[in-house]
Amino acid sequence: MTIGEAAVLAASIVCVLAVVGLLVALSSLRREVTRIEVLADELKRQTVPLVADAHRVVDQAATEMERVGAVLDSTESVHATVDSASKLAYRAFANPVVKVLAVRAGAASGMRRLAGSAPEPRPVVPSSRDRSR
């Protein structure tokens, strides 16, 4: 056997070993790809219902937010109405109530004088001069 034939034999053996190594690697890769496909299918089977549930929950939340917005709008409207009504009632009744109280106080004072009782002593309110001392 010549050196050339020995080199060709060695190269052929190396090529056969490389092909066998590549076939083993390819077989291992094929098994891993199959496992990944199974995992992807299982993940898809589990996540699709979860995503559908999430969409349904988001839709329900949006509907509830619209309801809350409508309730807030109604509440603001009622608040404005009550506020304006209370202001109107205050304006309408404040002056007559003060007048009725003044007439009542005057009538009570007059009745006491007619009855002959002494007038009620008035409380002493310090003047601004007394406060400065």
DRENTOR-52199 format. One record per residue (C-alpha): residue number from 1; residue in one letter; x, y negated, z. Coordinates in Angstrom, 3 decimals. Each point is the difference from the previous one (the first is absolute). Layout:
BEGIN
<atom NUM,'A',<X,Y,Z>> ...
//
This chain:
BEGIN
<atom 1,'M',<0.000,0.000,0.000>> <atom 2,'T',<1.352,-3.311,-1.023>> <atom 3,'I',<-0.116,-3.244,1.924>> <atom 4,'G',<-2.685,-1.337,-2.291>> <atom 5,'E',<-2.208,3.020,0.537>> <atom 6,'A',<0.519,-0.258,3.785>> <atom 7,'A',<-0.985,-3.690,-0.096>> <atom 8,'V',<-3.158,0.789,-1.982>> <atom 9,'L',<-0.841,2.812,2.434>> <atom 10,'A',<0.520,-2.322,2.994>> <atom 11,'A',<-2.086,-2.738,-1.616>> <atom 12,'S',<-2.766,2.496,-0.762>> <atom 13,'I',<-0.016,1.217,3.617>> <atom 14,'V',<-0.155,-3.592,1.261>> <atom 15,'C',<-2.866,-0.737,-2.388>> <atom 16,'V',<-1.919,3.100,1.100>> <atom 17,'L',<0.525,-0.962,3.675>> <atom 18,'A',<-1.141,-3.568,-0.754>> <atom 19,'V',<-3.109,1.280,-1.781>> <atom 20,'V',<-0.775,2.360,2.898>> <atom 21,'G',<0.478,-2.916,2.474>> <atom 22,'L',<-2.236,-2.224,-2.098>> <atom 23,'L',<-2.662,2.729,-0.158>> <atom 24,'V',<0.103,0.365,3.808>> <atom 25,'A',<-0.255,-3.802,0.391>> <atom 26,'L',<-2.819,-0.132,-2.541>> <atom 27,'S',<-1.884,2.748,1.824>> <atom 28,'S',<0.434,-1.844,3.305>> <atom 29,'L',<-1.190,-3.265,-1.594>> <atom 30,'R',<-2.999,1.784,-1.476>> <atom 31,'R',<-0.991,1.332,3.456>> <atom 32,'E',<0.344,-3.478,1.506>> <atom 33,'V',<-2.061,-1.590,-2.776>> <atom 34,'T',<-2.711,2.613,0.582>> <atom 35,'R',<0.039,-0.760,3.762>> <atom 36,'I',<-0.194,-3.731,-0.705>> <atom 37,'E',<-2.948,0.546,-2.361>> <atom 38,'V',<-1.814,1.991,2.683>> <atom 39,'L',<0.708,-2.713,2.577>> <atom 40,'A',<-1.151,-2.711,-2.423>> <atom 41,'D',<-3.242,1.869,-0.683>> <atom 42,'E',<-0.618,0.459,3.726>> <atom 43,'L',<0.792,-3.650,0.667>> <atom 44,'K',<-2.367,-1.057,-2.788>> <atom 45,'R',<-2.728,2.271,1.383>> <atom 46,'Q',<0.363,-1.605,3.439>> <atom 47,'T',<0.484,-3.641,-0.992>> <atom 48,'V',<-2.748,-0.378,-2.606>> <atom 49,'P',<-2.787,0.440,2.594>> <atom 50,'L',<1.863,-2.317,2.390>> <atom 51,'V',<0.254,-2.698,-2.647>> <atom 52,'A',<-3.696,0.421,-0.817>> <atom 53,'D',<-0.815,-0.351,3.719>> <atom 54,'A',<2.202,-3.089,0.198>> <atom 55,'H',<-1.854,-1.559,-2.945>> <atom 56,'R',<-3.335,0.756,1.640>> <atom 57,'V',<1.156,-1.509,3.317>> <atom 58,'V',<1.297,-3.098,-1.752>> <atom 59,'D',<-3.325,-0.396,-1.820>> <atom 60,'Q',<-1.885,0.363,3.296>> <atom 61,'A',<2.303,-2.542,1.640>> <atom 62,'A',<-0.588,-2.435,-2.846>> <atom 63,'T',<-3.757,0.452,0.381>> <atom 64,'E',<0.247,-0.562,3.747>> <atom 65,'M',<2.134,-3.093,-0.543>> <atom 66,'E',<-2.679,-1.378,-2.327>> <atom 67,'R',<-2.609,0.645,2.695>> <atom 68,'V',<2.155,-1.680,2.633>> <atom 69,'G',<0.475,-2.955,-2.338>> <atom 70,'A',<-3.761,-0.252,-0.481>> <atom 71,'V',<-0.562,0.198,3.763>> <atom 72,'L',<2.590,-2.719,0.568>> <atom 73,'D',<-1.635,-2.195,-2.618>> <atom 74,'S',<-3.395,0.534,1.657>> <atom 75,'T',<1.491,-0.706,3.410>> <atom 76,'E',<1.560,-3.222,-1.227>> <atom 77,'S',<-3.331,-1.026,-1.507>> <atom 78,'V',<-1.860,0.767,3.233>> <atom 79,'H',<2.661,-1.845,1.999>> <atom 80,'A',<-0.354,-3.062,-2.207>> <atom 81,'T',<-3.790,0.132,0.278>> <atom 82,'V',<0.066,0.379,3.785>> <atom 83,'D',<2.581,-2.752,0.287>> <atom 84,'S',<-2.056,-2.422,-2.056>> <atom 85,'A',<-3.186,1.016,1.856>> <atom 86,'S',<1.643,-0.569,3.385>> <atom 87,'K',<1.265,-3.396,-1.124>> <atom 88,'L',<-3.474,-0.875,-1.252>> <atom 89,'A',<-1.592,1.192,3.246>> <atom 90,'Y',<2.496,-1.990,2.028>> <atom 91,'R',<-0.733,-3.132,-2.009>> <atom 92,'A',<-3.748,0.572,0.205>> <atom 93,'F',<-0.239,0.799,3.714>> <atom 94,'A',<2.913,-1.837,1.639>> <atom 95,'N',<-1.512,-3.481,-0.039>> <atom 96,'P',<-3.536,1.025,1.105>> <atom 97,'V',<1.376,2.224,2.768>> <atom 98,'V',<2.145,-2.836,1.335>> <atom 99,'K',<-3.022,-2.277,-0.096>> <atom 100,'V',<-2.182,2.531,1.822>> <atom 101,'L',<2.670,0.444,2.675>> <atom 102,'A',<0.316,-3.761,0.376>> <atom 103,'V',<-3.791,-0.406,0.327>> <atom 104,'R',<-0.083,2.842,2.541>> <atom 105,'A',<2.793,-1.581,2.043>> <atom 106,'G',<-1.735,-3.384,-0.136>> <atom 107,'A',<-3.352,1.509,0.957>> <atom 108,'A',<1.568,1.872,2.906>> <atom 109,'S',<1.659,-3.179,1.211>> <atom 110,'G',<-3.289,-1.900,-0.305>> <atom 111,'M',<-1.897,2.737,1.832>> <atom 112,'R',<2.514,-0.142,2.860>> <atom 113,'R',<-0.398,-3.759,0.273>> <atom 114,'L',<-3.782,0.272,-0.063>> <atom 115,'A',<0.117,2.691,2.634>> <atom 116,'G',<2.094,-2.319,2.165>> <atom 117,'S',<3.044,2.148,0.356>> <atom 118,'A',<3.423,-1.502,-0.121>> <atom 119,'P',<1.750,0.105,-3.329>> <atom 120,'E',<2.619,2.661,-0.425>> <atom 121,'P',<3.480,-1.315,0.610>> <atom 122,'R',<1.997,-0.330,-3.156>> <atom 123,'P',<3.388,1.662,-0.125>> <atom 124,'V',<2.903,-2.402,0.246>> <atom 125,'V',<2.143,0.066,-3.090>> <atom 126,'P',<3.394,-1.637,0.457>> <atom 127,'S',<0.658,-2.798,-2.432>> <atom 128,'S',<3.116,-0.313,-2.062>> <atom 129,'R',<1.338,-2.603,2.502>> <atom 130,'D',<-0.355,2.502,2.855>> <atom 131,'R',<1.846,2.701,-1.922>> <atom 132,'S',<3.026,-2.188,-0.606>> <atom 133,'R',<0.595,-0.599,3.734>> 
//
